[in-house]
Amino acid sequence: ECRSSIVQSCLPQNVFVGFLWDSLKSLKRLQLNPELLEREGNKVADEIYNAMSMLNLKMENQTRELRLLCRELLDACWFEQSPLREERLLSCMLRKGSHALLSLFGSVFIEKMK
């Protein structure tokens, strides 16, 4: 029988968030080696876009971890030779049911621009 903490960690949102963290770590490792970044970076960026396009978030689920994830995604986009593009991330969030995610990402963007 599943315990509540195990069930909580298996929720689709948590699975996608964990995948996004892992993908960001991979992207950061690739950024240390320009040759690897050129060869593998687009694949990792596409994985991030795919996960973002499937992530659903409710307003009450906007945790500190999700805010930090949005900050890290923006930082990854702003890295000089990053294959991750802010515009493409935003387009992944422009869909029905992702208003909370778009709102969170927008508020993090505004904080970073101050």
Z-matrix of the N, CA and C atoms (Angstrom, degrees):
N
C 1 1.457
C 2 1.531 1 109.08
N 3 1.331 2 115.85 1 139.06
C 4 1.474 3 121.00 2 -178.21
C 5 1.515 4 111.04 3 -77.78
N 6 1.285 5 116.32 4 137.02
C 7 1.459 6 121.72 5 171.14
C 8 1.523 7 107.59 6 -82.85
N 9 1.323 8 116.44 7 158.91
C 10 1.468 9 119.82 8 -175.89
C 11 1.523 10 112.21 9 -61.50
N 12 1.343 11 118.37 10 -35.60
C 13 1.469 12 119.55 11 179.83
C 14 1.523 13 111.18 12 -66.85
N 15 1.324 14 116.87 13 -35.52
C 16 1.459 15 120.20 14 177.70
C 17 1.521 16 109.69 15 -69.35
N 18 1.323 17 116.48 16 -44.29
C 19 1.462 18 120.53 17 178.13
C 20 1.517 19 109.66 18 -60.42
N 21 1.328 20 116.85 19 -43.51
C 22 1.462 21 121.52 20 179.43
C 23 1.521 22 110.78 21 -58.98
N 24 1.337 23 117.41 22 -42.16
C 25 1.459 24 119.92 23 -177.53
C 26 1.517 25 112.38 24 -73.09
N 27 1.323 26 117.26 25 -17.53
C 28 1.465 27 120.94 26 -179.67
C 29 1.526 28 112.69 27 -93.55
N 30 1.313 29 117.99 28 -1.07
C 31 1.456 30 119.82 29 177.26
C 32 1.521 31 109.06 30 -60.49
N 33 1.339 32 117.39 31 142.28
C 34 1.474 33 119.67 32 -177.85
C 35 1.526 34 113.50 33 -51.70
N 36 1.331 35 117.46 34 -42.05
C 37 1.468 36 119.77 35 179.86
C 38 1.522 37 110.50 36 -58.00
N 39 1.321 38 117.44 37 -44.95
C 40 1.466 39 121.02 38 -178.17
C 41 1.520 40 111.88 39 -67.87
N 42 1.328 41 116.62 40 -34.72
C 43 1.463 42 120.37 41 177.36
C 44 1.525 43 109.57 42 -64.89
N 45 1.345 44 116.95 43 -46.14
C 46 1.464 45 120.53 44 179.33
C 47 1.528 46 111.33 45 -64.64
N 48 1.322 47 117.15 46 -41.60
C 49 1.467 48 120.63 47 179.64
C 50 1.527 49 110.05 48 -63.27
N 51 1.313 50 117.51 49 -43.85
C 52 1.462 51 120.63 50 176.78
C 53 1.518 52 112.01 51 -61.18
N 54 1.321 53 116.03 52 -41.29
C 55 1.463 54 120.64 53 178.01
C 56 1.527 55 110.59 54 -63.39
N 57 1.337 56 116.65 55 -41.41
C 58 1.466 57 120.31 56 179.11
C 59 1.527 58 111.18 57 -63.52
N 60 1.334 59 117.77 58 -41.67
C 61 1.468 60 120.49 59 177.25
C 62 1.522 61 110.41 60 -60.99
N 63 1.329 62 116.43 61 -44.97
C 64 1.470 63 119.92 62 179.16
C 65 1.523 64 111.22 63 -62.41
N 66 1.322 65 116.65 64 -40.79
C 67 1.466 66 120.86 65 179.72
C 68 1.520 67 111.34 66 -66.14
N 69 1.335 68 116.92 67 -39.40
C 70 1.465 69 119.85 68 176.95
C 71 1.527 70 111.18 69 -63.95
N 72 1.329 71 117.00 70 -39.64
C 73 1.473 72 120.11 71 176.54
C 74 1.522 73 110.33 72 -61.47
N 75 1.327 74 116.52 73 -42.57
C 76 1.472 75 120.44 74 178.01
C 77 1.516 76 110.89 75 -61.71
N 78 1.325 77 116.10 76 -43.20
C 79 1.461 78 120.42 77 -179.83
C 80 1.529 79 110.78 78 -63.40
N 81 1.330 80 117.15 79 -41.17
C 82 1.469 81 120.39 80 178.41
C 83 1.525 82 111.48 81 -63.59
N 84 1.327 83 116.67 82 -39.11
C 85 1.473 84 119.47 83 176.94
C 86 1.526 85 110.33 84 -64.21
N 87 1.321 86 116.57 85 -40.97
C 88 1.466 87 120.37 86 179.50
C 89 1.525 88 111.36 87 -64.86
N 90 1.332 89 117.06 88 -32.48
C 91 1.460 90 120.79 89 -178.13
C 92 1.528 91 111.89 90 -66.27
N 93 1.315 92 116.80 91 -17.87
C 94 1.466 93 120.58 92 177.69
C 95 1.523 94 112.13 93 -77.36
N 96 1.323 95 116.71 94 -15.30
C 97 1.459 96 121.94 95 -178.11
C 98 1.532 97 109.01 96 -132.12
N 99 1.341 98 117.97 97 99.11
C 100 1.468 99 121.05 98 -175.80
C 101 1.529 100 114.27 99 -54.08
N 102 1.322 101 116.73 100 -35.19
C 103 1.469 102 119.59 101 179.91
C 104 1.534 103 111.17 102 -66.30
N 105 1.332 104 115.59 103 -44.50
C 106 1.465 105 120.00 104 177.12
C 107 1.522 106 111.20 105 -66.37
N 108 1.325 107 116.35 106 -39.23
C 109 1.459 108 120.75 107 179.32
C 110 1.521 109 110.43 108 -59.61
N 111 1.320 110 115.94 109 -43.14
C 112 1.458 111 120.15 110 179.91
C 113 1.529 112 111.23 111 -65.12
N 114 1.320 113 116.08 112 -38.17
C 115 1.460 114 120.74 113 -175.85
C 116 1.532 115 112.84 114 -80.17
N 117 1.333 116 117.87 115 -40.29
C 118 1.464 117 122.02 116 -172.38
C 119 1.527 118 114.63 117 -111.29
N 120 1.326 119 117.04 118 -13.32
C 121 1.460 120 120.64 119 -172.69
C 122 1.514 121 114.51 120 -60.92
N 123 1.324 122 117.80 121 -41.70
C 124 1.464 123 120.13 122 -178.94
C 125 1.521 124 112.03 123 -64.79
N 126 1.325 125 116.74 124 -34.10
C 127 1.466 126 120.68 125 178.11
C 128 1.530 127 110.16 126 -63.92
N 129 1.324 128 116.18 127 -46.30
C 130 1.467 129 120.58 128 179.68
C 131 1.529 130 109.99 129 -65.31
N 132 1.329 131 117.30 130 -41.64
C 133 1.466 132 120.54 131 178.34
C 134 1.525 133 110.45 132 -60.99
N 135 1.330 134 117.74 133 -42.76
C 136 1.465 135 120.69 134 178.39
C 137 1.525 136 111.61 135 -62.73
N 138 1.328 137 116.99 136 -37.34
C 139 1.466 138 120.49 137 176.80
C 140 1.528 139 110.45 138 -63.31
N 141 1.321 140 116.63 139 -40.23
C 142 1.467 141 120.79 140 178.06
C 143 1.523 142 110.05 141 -65.23
N 144 1.332 143 117.50 142 -45.56
C 145 1.467 144 120.24 143 178.48
C 146 1.527 145 111.03 144 -59.01
N 147 1.324 146 116.91 145 -43.80
C 148 1.464 147 120.34 146 -179.40
C 149 1.523 148 111.54 147 -62.68
N 150 1.323 149 116.93 148 -43.48
C 151 1.464 150 120.21 149 179.13
C 152 1.526 151 110.80 150 -65.44
N 153 1.333 152 117.18 151 -41.90
C 154 1.470 153 120.29 152 179.15
C 155 1.526 154 111.24 153 -63.89
N 156 1.322 155 117.36 154 -34.10
C 157 1.464 156 119.82 155 -178.69
C 158 1.527 157 112.02 156 -73.64
N 159 1.329 158 117.56 157 -14.40
C 160 1.465 159 121.02 158 178.95
C 161 1.526 160 113.05 159 -106.81
N 162 1.323 161 117.30 160 -11.66
C 163 1.463 162 121.05 161 -176.94
C 164 1.522 163 110.15 162 -73.98
N 165 1.316 164 115.48 163 123.50
C 166 1.462 165 121.32 164 174.43
C 167 1.519 166 107.97 165 -110.55
N 168 1.303 167 115.47 166 138.37
C 169 1.457 168 121.13 167 -175.40
C 170 1.517 169 108.68 168 -136.97
N 171 1.319 170 115.85 169 134.33
C 172 1.461 171 120.91 170 175.34
C 173 1.522 172 108.24 171 -98.53
N 174 1.317 173 115.61 172 152.24
C 175 1.468 174 120.61 173 -177.37
C 176 1.529 175 111.75 174 -53.20
N 177 1.326 176 117.34 175 -39.66
C 178 1.466 177 119.75 176 -177.13
C 179 1.528 178 112.75 177 -73.94
N 180 1.319 179 117.60 178 -9.00
C 181 1.463 180 121.08 179 -179.62
C 182 1.525 181 113.29 180 -99.39
N 183 1.314 182 118.05 181 15.02
C 184 1.466 183 120.89 182 -179.53
C 185 1.526 184 109.10 183 -80.60
N 186 1.303 185 115.66 184 90.76
C 187 1.460 186 122.03 185 -176.10
C 188 1.526 187 110.73 186 -92.39
N 189 1.327 188 114.83 187 170.27
C 190 1.476 189 120.25 188 175.65
C 191 1.522 190 110.43 189 -60.52
N 192 1.344 191 116.02 190 -36.37
C 193 1.465 192 119.61 191 179.82
C 194 1.529 193 110.92 192 -62.67
N 195 1.325 194 116.78 193 -39.79
C 196 1.467 195 119.68 194 179.33
C 197 1.522 196 111.36 195 -69.01
N 198 1.320 197 117.20 196 -36.65
C 199 1.468 198 120.10 197 175.66
C 200 1.532 199 110.10 198 -63.03
N 201 1.324 200 115.90 199 -43.73
C 202 1.460 201 120.47 200 178.18
C 203 1.531 202 110.66 201 -63.89
N 204 1.317 203 116.96 202 -39.75
C 205 1.462 204 120.69 203 177.50
C 206 1.527 205 110.42 204 -60.40
N 207 1.321 206 117.00 205 -43.79
C 208 1.472 207 120.31 206 177.76
C 209 1.527 208 110.99 207 -62.16
N 210 1.332 209 117.35 208 -41.02
C 211 1.474 210 120.74 209 177.15
C 212 1.527 211 110.77 210 -61.08
N 213 1.311 212 115.80 211 -45.20
C 214 1.466 213 120.33 212 -179.47
C 215 1.528 214 111.17 213 -65.30
N 216 1.321 215 117.05 214 -37.73
C 217 1.465 216 120.04 215 176.98
C 218 1.525 217 110.66 216 -63.40
N 219 1.330 218 116.73 217 -43.45
C 220 1.468 219 119.98 218 177.49
C 221 1.524 220 111.02 219 -63.40
N 222 1.325 221 117.05 220 -44.34
C 223 1.469 222 119.86 221 177.79
C 224 1.523 223 110.95 222 -58.62
N 225 1.326 224 116.03 223 -41.30
C 226 1.467 225 119.91 224 179.49
C 227 1.527 226 110.84 225 -64.65
N 228 1.324 227 117.07 226 -37.13
C 229 1.471 228 120.73 227 177.55
C 230 1.520 229 110.89 228 -65.63
N 231 1.325 230 116.57 229 -36.37
C 232 1.461 231 121.30 230 -173.94
C 233 1.522 232 112.76 231 -86.15
N 234 1.327 233 117.67 232 -5.39
C 235 1.467 234 120.62 233 174.78
C 236 1.526 235 107.84 234 -63.32
N 237 1.319 236 117.01 235 136.73
C 238 1.468 237 122.77 236 -167.99
C 239 1.525 238 115.20 237 -48.50
N 240 1.299 239 118.94 238 -49.08
C 241 1.469 240 119.96 239 -176.21
C 242 1.522 241 112.44 240 -111.78
N 243 1.310 242 116.13 241 30.33
C 244 1.456 243 120.63 242 -176.91
C 245 1.525 244 111.78 243 -71.10
N 246 1.325 245 116.74 244 138.46
C 247 1.462 246 119.73 245 173.88
C 248 1.530 247 111.73 246 -79.06
N 249 1.331 248 116.77 247 -10.60
C 250 1.456 249 121.88 248 -179.27
C 251 1.522 250 109.07 249 -82.77
N 252 1.317 251 116.79 250 126.96
C 253 1.462 252 122.28 251 -176.59
C 254 1.527 253 110.85 252 -114.88
N 255 1.309 254 114.00 253 130.88
C 256 1.460 255 121.42 254 -179.75
C 257 1.530 256 111.59 255 -56.74
N 258 1.336 257 116.83 256 -43.40
C 259 1.465 258 121.16 257 -178.14
C 260 1.526 259 110.89 258 -62.13
N 261 1.309 260 115.99 259 -39.34
C 262 1.467 261 119.50 260 -179.12
C 263 1.525 262 110.66 261 -71.25
N 264 1.338 263 117.23 262 -37.47
C 265 1.468 264 119.96 263 175.32
C 266 1.524 265 110.29 264 -59.81
N 267 1.325 266 115.43 265 -45.79
C 268 1.465 267 119.58 266 179.40
C 269 1.524 268 111.29 267 -61.48
N 270 1.321 269 117.09 268 -40.54
C 271 1.462 270 119.32 269 -179.78
C 272 1.530 271 111.02 270 -64.50
N 273 1.325 272 117.69 271 -28.61
C 274 1.467 273 120.91 272 176.47
C 275 1.525 274 111.49 273 -68.74
N 276 1.325 275 116.45 274 -24.29
C 277 1.463 276 120.93 275 -178.59
C 278 1.521 277 112.87 276 -93.73
N 279 1.312 278 117.53 277 -9.31
C 280 1.464 279 121.06 278 -178.78
C 281 1.524 280 109.73 279 -85.42
N 282 1.312 281 114.75 280 77.34
C 283 1.456 282 120.82 281 179.28
C 284 1.518 283 108.64 282 -153.36
N 285 1.299 284 114.47 283 161.85
C 286 1.458 285 119.79 284 -179.93
C 287 1.529 286 109.41 285 -61.58
N 288 1.297 287 116.17 286 135.90
C 289 1.454 288 120.59 287 177.43
C 290 1.513 289 115.26 288 88.42
N 291 1.318 290 118.11 289 1.84
C 292 1.469 291 118.42 290 -179.69
C 293 1.525 292 111.66 291 -117.87
N 294 1.319 293 116.80 292 25.07
C 295 1.466 294 120.64 293 -179.40
C 296 1.527 295 111.66 294 -61.19
N 297 1.332 296 116.86 295 -39.32
C 298 1.467 297 120.00 296 -178.79
C 299 1.526 298 110.78 297 -65.86
N 300 1.320 299 116.85 298 -40.80
C 301 1.464 300 120.63 299 178.68
C 302 1.524 301 110.72 300 -65.42
N 303 1.301 302 116.78 301 -44.33
C 304 1.464 303 121.29 302 178.67
C 305 1.528 304 110.67 303 -63.21
N 306 1.323 305 116.65 304 -40.80
C 307 1.461 306 121.40 305 178.06
C 308 1.533 307 111.03 306 -63.03
N 309 1.317 308 116.48 307 -44.93
C 310 1.464 309 120.86 308 178.68
C 311 1.523 310 110.72 309 -62.47
N 312 1.316 311 117.12 310 -46.60
C 313 1.461 312 121.75 311 -179.95
C 314 1.528 313 109.93 312 -61.10
N 315 1.335 314 116.52 313 -42.72
C 316 1.463 315 120.75 314 178.76
C 317 1.520 316 112.58 315 -63.31
N 318 1.324 317 117.24 316 -41.45
C 319 1.468 318 119.41 317 -179.93
C 320 1.530 319 111.01 318 -68.10
N 321 1.323 320 117.11 319 -36.13
C 322 1.467 321 120.15 320 176.37
C 323 1.527 322 109.97 321 -66.64
N 324 1.310 323 116.96 322 -40.44
C 325 1.464 324 121.56 323 177.76
C 326 1.531 325 110.29 324 -59.28
N 327 1.324 326 116.73 325 -46.18
C 328 1.469 327 121.32 326 -180.00
C 329 1.529 328 110.35 327 -62.34
N 330 1.338 329 117.78 328 -42.72
C 331 1.469 330 121.27 329 177.29
C 332 1.524 331 111.35 330 -58.48
N 333 1.323 332 116.16 331 -43.19
C 334 1.465 333 120.28 332 -177.73
C 335 1.522 334 111.96 333 -69.64
N 336 1.308 335 117.74 334 -26.46
C 337 1.462 336 121.37 335 -178.15
C 338 1.523 337 112.47 336 -82.07
N 339 1.326 338 117.80 337 -13.36
C 340 1.472 339 120.68 338 -179.30
C 341 1.502 340 111.05 339 -71.26
